[in-house]
């Protein structure tokens, strides 16, 4: 009986013990992520260097560098001094575009993509084009050179554009319609 009492006391005191943290069987050092980051940095640097080489082949074109990490030039620039509006968040723009390789080989030729109506930053559109439209005015045509991370990235477009492909996109902005504030009815 004495042994049972002692065992019962040990069980009671053992049940009051706070739980101990369980440690993982193996620990990852994060080296996979670090390696992936380095690979991506190298890939971006190679793409940007190649794009710069392509730009250097035609000295007649004045390329501009965007703060967002791509290059562009004007095919048709607005000379109307009263035309100063560029699209802002929520504005509706109507535009046409075509996509080609950086070397100029058509992927989606002009007219192959339908005229698009797009609410700035409220709908899905690849990053570079979304940022490029904000630089344009009505009636302008601009050619953008996007590294793959500004275009369709790792996944491509799952149709004609493969993984990690830099592209050239020619865009004509037809109209900009400013976002209309919601008119609330006061009762």
C-alpha positions in Angstrom: 0.0 0.0 0.0 2.9 2.2 0.8 4.3 1.7 -2.7 1.0 2.6 -4.3 0.8 5.8 -2.2 4.3 6.8 -3.3 3.5 6.2 -6.9 0.3 8.2 -6.6 2.2 11.1 -5.2 4.8 11.0 -8.1 1.9 10.9 -10.6 0.2 13.9 -9.0 3.4 16.0 -8.9 4.3 14.9 -12.4 0.9 16.0 -13.7 1.4 19.5 -12.4 4.6 20.0 -14.4 4.3 22.6 -17.1 4.7 21.4 -20.7 8.1 21.6 -22.3 8.8 23.0 -25.7 9.4 20.5 -28.5 12.4 21.2 -30.6 12.5 20.4 -34.4 14.4 17.2 -35.3 16.3 19.1 -38.0 17.0 22.8 -38.5 17.2 24.6 -41.8 19.7 27.4 -42.1 17.7 29.3 -44.7 20.4 28.5 -47.3 17.9 27.5 -49.9 16.2 30.9 -49.8 19.5 32.7 -49.8 20.6 30.7 -52.9 17.3 31.4 -54.6 17.7 35.2 -53.9 21.2 35.1 -55.4 20.1 33.2 -58.5 17.3 35.8 -59.0 19.7 38.7 -58.6 22.0 37.2 -61.2 19.2 36.5 -63.6 17.9 40.0 -63.3 21.3 41.5 -63.8 21.9 39.3 -67.0 18.5 40.3 -68.4 19.1 44.0 -67.7 22.5 43.8 -69.4 21.0 42.1 -72.4 18.3 44.7 -72.7 20.9 47.5 -72.5 22.8 45.7 -75.4 19.7 45.6 -77.5 19.0 49.3 -76.7 22.6 50.2 -77.8 22.0 48.7 -81.2 19.7 51.6 -82.3 21.3 55.0 -81.7 18.3 56.8 -83.2 16.0 55.9 -80.3 16.1 57.9 -77.1 15.4 55.5 -74.3 14.2 56.7 -71.0 14.6 54.8 -67.7 11.7 54.5 -65.4 12.0 54.7 -61.6 10.2 51.3 -61.6 13.0 49.4 -63.3 12.2 49.3 -67.0 13.0 51.3 -70.2 10.8 53.0 -72.7 10.7 55.3 -75.7 7.9 57.4 -77.3 6.7 56.3 -80.8 4.2 59.2 -80.7 4.4 61.8 -77.9 1.7 64.3 -77.2 2.8 67.8 -78.2 -0.5 69.4 -77.0 0.5 71.6 -74.0 -3.1 71.3 -72.6 -2.8 67.5 -72.5 -1.0 67.0 -69.2 -3.2 64.4 -67.5 -1.7 61.0 -66.8 -3.8 58.2 -65.2 -4.1 57.9 -61.5 -5.6 55.3 -59.1 -9.1 54.3 -60.2 -9.1 56.2 -63.5 -10.5 54.2 -66.5 -8.1 53.9 -69.4 -8.7 52.5 -72.9 -5.6 51.2 -74.7 -4.3 48.8 -77.3 -1.0 46.9 -77.0 1.1 44.3 -78.6 3.9 42.2 -77.2 7.1 41.0 -78.8 10.5 39.6 -77.7 13.2 42.1 -76.7 14.6 41.6 -80.2 11.3 42.7 -81.8 9.8 39.3 -82.9 6.0 39.4 -82.4 4.5 37.3 -79.7 1.1 38.9 -79.7 0.9 41.1 -82.8 -1.0 44.4 -83.1 -4.7 43.6 -83.2 -4.3 40.2 -81.7 -5.0 41.5 -78.2 -8.4 43.2 -78.0 -8.7 46.9 -77.1 -8.7 46.9 -73.3 -10.5 49.0 -70.8 -8.7 49.0 -67.4 -9.3 50.7 -64.0 -5.8 51.8 -62.9 -4.6 49.6 -60.0 -8.0 48.0 -59.5 -7.8 45.2 -61.9 -5.3 42.5 -62.8 -2.6 43.5 -65.3 1.1 42.6 -65.3 3.3 44.9 -63.2 5.3 46.6 -65.9 2.2 47.5 -68.0 0.3 48.7 -65.0 3.3 51.1 -64.1 3.9 52.1 -67.7 0.3 53.2 -68.3 0.7 55.7 -65.5 3.5 57.5 -67.5 1.3 58.0 -70.6 -1.1 60.7 -71.8 -4.0 60.4 -74.1 -3.1 59.8 -77.7 0.5 58.6 -77.0 2.1 55.5 -78.2 5.0 54.2 -76.1 7.3 51.1 -76.4 8.3 49.6 -73.1 11.1 47.1 -72.5 10.4 45.0 -69.4 12.7 42.6 -67.7 10.9 39.3 -66.9 10.1 40.2 -63.3 8.2 43.3 -64.6 6.4 41.2 -67.2 5.1 37.7 -66.7 7.8 36.4 -64.4 8.4 32.8 -63.5 5.1 31.5 -64.7 4.8 33.3 -68.0 1.4 33.8 -69.4 0.7 30.1 -69.8 0.1 30.5 -73.5 2.8 32.1 -75.7 5.2 33.6 -73.1 7.5 31.3 -71.2 9.2 31.4 -67.9 11.5 34.4 -67.1 11.1 36.1 -70.6 11.8 39.8 -70.9 9.5 41.5 -73.4 8.9 44.6 -75.5 5.4 46.0 -75.3 4.0 48.7 -77.6 1.0 50.6 -76.0 -1.3 53.2 -77.5 -3.4 55.0 -74.8 -6.7 56.1 -76.4 -8.6 57.7 -73.5 -8.4 58.5 -69.8 -11.6 58.9 -67.9 -11.2 60.2 -64.4 -12.6 58.2 -61.5 -16.0 59.6 -60.5 -16.5 60.0 -56.7 -19.4 58.1 -55.3 -22.5 60.4 -55.0 -24.2 59.6 -51.8 -27.9 60.3 -51.4 -28.6 62.4 -48.3 -31.9 61.6 -46.6 
